[in-house]
Amino acid sequence: MKYLASQALGIARSRDTRQNLRILARYLVIVALMIVVYSVLFHVLMAMEGQSHSWLTGFYWTLTVMSTLGFGDITFQSDLGRFFSVFVLLSGVVVLLILLPFTFIEFFYAPWLEAQRQRRAPRTLPAGTHGHVLITDDEPVALALIERLRSHERAYYLIEPDLTRALELHDLGYQVVVGQHDDLETYRRARADEAAMIVATGDDYMNTNVAFTVRELDPYVPIVAFARSTDSYDVLELAGASHVLKLTEMLGQSLARRTVAGDIRANIIGRFGQLVIAEAPVAGTPMVGKTLGDGWLRNATGLTVVGLWRRGTFVVPRPDQPLEASTVLVLAGTVAQLEKFGELTAIYHLGEAPVVILGGGRVGRAAALALASRGIDYRIVEKDPSRVRIPGKTVVGSAADRDVLNAAGIESAPTAIVTTSDDATNIYLTIYCRKLRPDMQIISRSNLERNVSTLHRAGADFVMSYASMGANAVYNLLERDDLLMIAEGLDVFRTPVPPALMGKTLAESGIRETTSCSVVAIEHDDDVIVNPPPDTVLPAEEGTELILIGTTEGERQFFKTYGKPGDNEAK
């Protein structure tokens, strides 16, 4: 009943709907008068034939004839009466069977449907809406961001100019508000001045327009804009964007950080304050066949193995788990500890062959610059010679051509980085490279999250998702957090010590067993304990935070088990 009442109230508030209802009321009055007049004439004609019927019978006859039911239990005997019956029948066909459905649909049912559509995809958010995130396009990064916002129970709305598309998105489970991206009223109705953040994910021109338009409404709301072109960075800042993200460059640098080549046995892939996260391949070292049970690595370097990569699968390490040639260690510690590890493993040289980069687009070029900054040689394979002009570093041709790959040095390359913008092409090239070189490291770009697992099955050792990386970067800005995405589906995150764990040791807490997350550091003010031993007591002092590493599912399980920061205060 409450639902019906709210629907009726919503319809009644519309000016057009009220006008339509007045027209419908006039029509119904006319129909009622016709029924009354016909009933009176029925009695007159029946009296002329010597028949007598009640007034209820007169209404009954009129309605059965007008609706074409015609039961035949009451009939006229005279031609005048039969002519009157035909006239009532024809007028009933026009008024009840043609005009009534049309009038009902046009002036009542259609407005009701439109009200339903507006309810599913509103143009105005309710008064009091605040702290929400407004996203301008439903492209892959935006959809990945929405999944992260949902998992952390943050309110969001997609701004969609097309009502049909907005309804499709609503039916898919997304929160949508209808409006043009370049219209100030759109952001006024979407309560942009009360939003936690505006995220412009379209092309550079539209993002500039969005930032400039929102700034006219509110000079302080945070605006995050994506820059597809390096030349657009300054323009977006001038338009009013608080943060401009060059995702293609960020992705290329992330892919390059995963590369293991030359004398570098451990590669830093992320920093978290004083804590560094690095990866080190086991292949070619005496570590192959060993286990981590006796703690030899920690005793020698102070580093902790917080995880293992096996052909793209992250595994929580067990003491009795043997290390295979395809295993890559995920290490956590300080820079000094990592340097000590490098000194111990420097003798196991990986060779001077260049890394092969398949694709010379913005991502490929960014990866090349990042490798060059580390002193690692490379070759870019690109079909279009106009895209890359690096003398001595470019091989022109198709990456699917064996002769082209041989010219690039695929037979001796330690790593191949697949960077094209098409996931199907990346899967194809990954399978091809794995077939040619079963022992090489293959790092691939993925544009859509759904293709990450496919690329792993194709043979990629690591896959970096463009969508996930962009979503992670935006979410970090939203939360002003240091959440670090180590790889697709693997994060380092910080959280205050949960009340349920205060005073317990790490061994007693059971964090790893319960959530599959590992505590890699404990931070209090400027004091950081990196790789705390199992007998470390989790302090109860305010301001103490845990730094953990785990999969996305493990992170969710941690917060589900121990609560999110601020939950206790809210209670």
C-alpha positions, 0 to 999 in steps of 0.5 A: 500500500505504501508503494502504491501511495508513493507511486500515485503521489509521484504521478500527481506531482507532475504538471503534465500528468495532472493535465492528462488526468483532467482530460481523462476525467472529462472523458469518463464524464462523457461516457457516464452521460452517454450511459445515462441517456441510453438507459433513459431512451431504452425505457422510453422505447421499451414502453412504446413496445409495451415492455416494462423493465427496472432502471437497473435492467436499463443500465445492464442492457446499455452496458452489455450492448455498448461493450458488444457482449450482447447476451440477447436476453433483452431485445427490441421487437420494433425496427425503431428499437433495433435501430437504437440497439445498432446505434448504441452498439456502434457508439459503444465500439467507438467510445469503449473499445477504441477511445477508452483504451487509447485515452487510458494509455495516452493520459494515464498508463503512458505517464505512469510508465514514464514516472516509473522510468524516471524513478529508475533513472532520475534526473534529480537526486534527493535532497540531503544526498551527500558524500557520493561519487559522480562518474561521467562514463560507463567505460571499463575503469569506471565500472571497475571503480564502481565494484570497489565502491560497492565493496566498501559501501560507498555511494555513487552515481553514473551520469548518463545522457541517454535515457534508454542507456540509463535504464539499461544500466539501472537494470544491470544494477548500477545507480544512474542519474540522467543528464548531459555531461556539459550541462551545469544543471546536470551537476546541480541536480546531481548534488555535485557540490555535496559530492565526495568526488567527481570522476571524469572518465571520458575523452580529454575534450569532454573531461575538460568540459566536465571539469570546467562546468563543475568548477562553475558550480563549486570551486572546492569539490575534488575532480579527478580527470583521466588524460589520454594524451600527455598534451592534455595534462596542463589543459585539464588542470587549467580547467579545474581538475584537482587530479589528472591521471595519465593511466597509460603511462602509469600502466606502462611503468607498472608493467616495466616494474614487473620485469626481471632482467640483467643483474636485477634479481629482485625488482621493487614493485611498490612502496608503502612508506618505509616498507617495500614490496619486491618480486624475485624469480627463483629460476636459475638460483640454488633456491629451486627445490628448497622450502621456506620452513627453516627461515633461511631467507629471513635469517640471511636478509631480514626479508619476509616471503609474504606470497608466491606467484605461480604462473599468475596465481598468488599463493600464501606460502607454507613452510613445507612448500617447495620452490619451483623454477617457475616460482616468483617470491613476493618479498616484504622488507626495507630497502637495506634488506632488499639490497642485502638480498641483491648482494647474495643473488647478484652472481646469478646473472640473467644475461644482457639480452634486451626485453621485447615489448610487443606494441609501440603505443602509449603503454609500450612507449611508457614501459620502454622509458621505465626500462631505460631509466633502470638501465635495461635494454629493450626492443619495441615491435610495432607495425606502424613505424610512425608511432615509434621513432627510437633508433636502434630500439624499434623492429617494424613488423607484426608481432605475430611474424616469427621472423620479426620476433627473431629480429627483436631477439625473442629467442634470448629475451628474458621477458616479453611485455605485451602492451597492445590495446586489444585483449584478443590480440594480447591473448594471441601474442601471449600464447604464441610467445609461450609456445616459442619460449616456455621459460621466459617471463611474459607480462601482459596488459589487459583492458577488461577485468574479465580477460585477466584470467584468460591471459593467465591461462594463455601463459602470462606470468603477470597481468596488469588490468588497465581498468583495475589500476585506474580504479585503484588510483581513483579510490586511493585519492578518494580515501586519501589512502595508501592502498597499493595494488601489487598485481591484479587482485593483490593489494597492500592495505593499512588499517587500525588495529581491530579492537578484537586483536588488541593485546594478542600476538600475531600468532594468536590473532590467526589473521593469516588463517582466517583471512589469508592476509599477512601482516607485513608491518606495524606502524605507530607514528614514525615507528615502523616494525617491518616483518614483525615476528609471530610473538609480536603483541598487537598494541592497543595504543591509538594511532597504531596501524597494521599494514597487510598484504592479501588478495582482494577477497582476503581484504574483504574477508578481513574487514568482514571479520574484524570490521572496517575503520570507523565502524566502532565509532559509528556504533 
